[in-house]
Amino acid sequence: MTGVKILIIDLETAPKQAYVWRFFKENIGARQVIEHGYIMTFAYKWLGDKETQYFYSLDEDDSTLCEELSRVLSEADIVVAHNAERFDLPMARARMVVNGLPPPSPVKVVDTLRVAKREFLFPSNSLEYLATVLGCEEKDSHKDFPGFELWRECIAGNPKAWEEMRKYNIQDVEVLEEVYLKLRPYMRQHPNVAVHLEKEEPACPKCSSTHLQWRGYAYTNVGKYRRFQCQGCGGWGRTRFTEYPREKRQSLVTNAV
């Protein structure tokens, strides 16, 4: 996509460790904590690129990893992640401030988990389920180290577990890209990528394609707008300015009080 950099990203974190007396409904005090957790790995790719990048931290010192993560986030115009707003980005910011790093540059966010919940009614909104039902590349589980075993063996320094974590993290990013592209035409609040183009002709705000098919009009309480369907991604949009002349706009009234 010309003119805009869309980052597809996924983080994997180490579990917290603490002394506890119970396994259920336990309130853990600050002095009970042994290990506060850290970012173990992150993988990313730029939308449309073939190569996926991967970075990891073998221990709790994730400062170098966070420096790279901050650099990548600062290059992006839009960040796409599954559960971005409640996990990936807050976790990234938490580890950056712990490591004494300045914040990365502000960025627009597309959270595919929030999109799935807001725009659809899937039985499950997990990335694995969405990939399956949408016909994307299947998201394999970590077969040799199932469940929590993968994280435990990585913390223990098992090279085979780290290799499986690398494959798992990279696969998540590649699957996420497919899911994002499937959902994108339905996203009503997608950041307007067309503003990054220097062309004067109309372009799709979701994918920046200029191949638009004008189809009727969209109406608001005070305006009439030309409506189109993008022939690139399939999404719908409309013009910014009303078709009504100034006299018509002045004569309109609304039911607002």
C-alpha positions, 0 to 999 in steps of 0.5 A, a space after each residue: 500500500 503506497 503512502 501508509 505504513 501498516 504494522 501487523 504485530 504480536 507480542 508474547 510475554 513471560 508469566 508473573 511469578 509470586 509466592 501464594 498460599 492459595 490457587 483461587 481468589 488470591 490477592 497478591 501483594 507487591 512483596 510476594 512477587 518474585 518476577 514481574 513478567 517481561 516481553 519474551 518475543 515479538 514478531 511483526 511485518 509490514 502489510 503486503 511485505 513477504 518477510 516477517 521479523 522476529 525478536 526475543 529476550 532470553 531473560 527478564 532484561 527485555 530493554 534491548 527488545 523494547 528499544 527495537 519495539 519502540 523503533 518499529 512502532 514509531 515507524 508505523 502509521 497504523 498498528 494492527 494487533 489482536 487485542 491491541 488496546 487491552 494487551 499488546 500496546 499497554 504491555 509495550 508501554 509498561 515495559 518501555 517505561 520500566 526500561 526508562 525509554 521515551 514513548 514511541 510516536 502516536 499511532 492509529 490502532 486497529 484492534 481486530 478483537 474489538 472489530 470482531 466484537 463490535 461488527 459481528 456475532 461470531 461464536 468465538 472472537 479468538 484469532 484461531 477461531 476467526 482464522 478457521 471460520 474465515 478460511 485463512 491459514 490454519 493457526 497451529 498449536 504448539 505441538 511439542 510443548 502444548 499449552 503453558 509447557 511452551 512458556 515454562 520450557 522457554 523460561 528454562 532455556 530449552 532451545 527446542 521450545 524457543 524455536 517453537 515459540 519463534 514459529 508460533 509468534 511468526 505464524 500469529 502475525 501472518 494469520 493476523 494479516 489474513 484475518 485483518 484483510 478479511 474483516 477490513 471491508 466491514 470496519 466502520 471506524 478504520 483509519 482513513 489511509 487515503 489521507 496519506 496519498 498525494 493524489 487528488 482523485 477519490 480513494 478508498 479510506 480503508 485500502 486506498 484503491 482509486 477503483 471506486 464504483 459510485 452507487 447511489 447516495 447516503 443520507 444524513 439528517 442534514 445532507 445527501 452524499 455520493 456513495 461508493 463501493 471500493 472495487 479493491 477491498 469491497 468496502 463502502 464509503 461516501 463523499 465528505 461534502 453534501 450534494 445539497 446547494 447552500 440554499 437547501 442546507 439552510 432550509 433543512 431542519 432537524 429534530 434536535 432540541 
